[in-house]
Amino acid sequence: MVVGNWKMYGNLAWNKTLLESLVEGLRDYRNADYAVCVPTPYLFQAQAVLAGSNIAWGGQNMHQFEGGAFTGSVAPHMLVDFGCSYVIIGHSERRELCYESDPVVAAKFEVAVKVGIKPIFCLGETREEYEAGITEEVVARQLDAVLSRVGPDGLAEGVLAYEPVWAIGTGRGASPAQAQAVHAFIRERIAEQDFEVASHIKILHGGSVRVANAAQLLSMPDIDGALVGNASLVADQFIAICRAAN
Ligand SMILES: O=C(CO)COP(=O)(O)O
């Protein structure tokens, strides 16, 4: 599975070119599930261009409540209205810059499943945490917050994305072996609760996934796909990463 996270980039004209190029470039490919998570105002455009194609679309965030006086927020059902299959939950940029806590991320995960949207649940350690050698502790805490709220069967309704924060946007991602070790740790921790769920759940990798390193990362046994930032903004690069998935 390969998912593009456009973050806060794009405009109507530019999106149109990118989306149409993706449809064209991936038309004959069925090797993986493909999706793009676009800024909320452009969901209608993603829906219009991608409907009927083999590329799904989704949001990058949503509120955990179904409605209310939350100026500037987007309710889960609003993503449903625009045909979203996915929503990114707990991205490190939202955890860090918007102070989203583990309990909030867990609540969002639960609500997304409830309204029928697959959450792409992000977890990963910061550079300080990595350097302090507490990666597993941090990732376990983030995972457990969701697991304890929805249980293994609930978790199975979503997709996981391990994104070491120090690898995001830096061009210096984790090595395949480094990434594999944490992916395996995550899978083992889920297996402690439910072996079946652990063996079937998709764990994507994110953080400077590029054309040059995608195939190697995706060949690791516990890496089931990629969550791509920068390279998802360039049609040829995103298409190449999608084609590298198997
Ligand atoms: O944050 C990311 C995807 O969610 C990764 O971004 P980059 O691919 O730009 O490092």
The ligand as an SDF file (V2000), in Angstrom:
LIG
                    3D

 10  9  0  0  0  0  0  0  0  0999 V2000
    5.4230   12.8710    7.0700 O   0  0  0  0  0  0  0  0  0  0  0  0
    5.5190   12.1170    6.1060 C   0  0  0  0  0  0  0  0  0  0  0  0
    4.3450   11.4350    5.5580 C   0  0  0  0  0  0  0  0  0  0  0  0
    3.2640   11.5060    6.4130 O   0  0  0  0  0  0  0  0  0  0  0  0
    6.8140   11.8830    5.4410 C   0  0  0  0  0  0  0  0  0  0  0  0
    7.1950   13.0290    4.7960 O   0  0  0  0  0  0  0  0  0  0  0  0
    8.4930   13.0000    3.8150 P   0  0  0  0  0  0  0  0  0  0  0  0
    8.2650   11.8520    2.8700 O   0  0  0  0  0  0  0  0  0  0  0  0
    8.4620   14.3320    3.1620 O   0  0  0  0  0  0  0  0  0  0  0  0
    9.6530   12.7820    4.6990 O   0  0  0  0  0  0  0  0  0  0  0  0
  1  2  2  0
  2  3  1  0
  2  5  1  0
  3  4  1  0
  5  6  1  0
  6  7  1  0
  7  8  2  0
  7  9  1  0
  7 10  1  0
M  END
$$$$
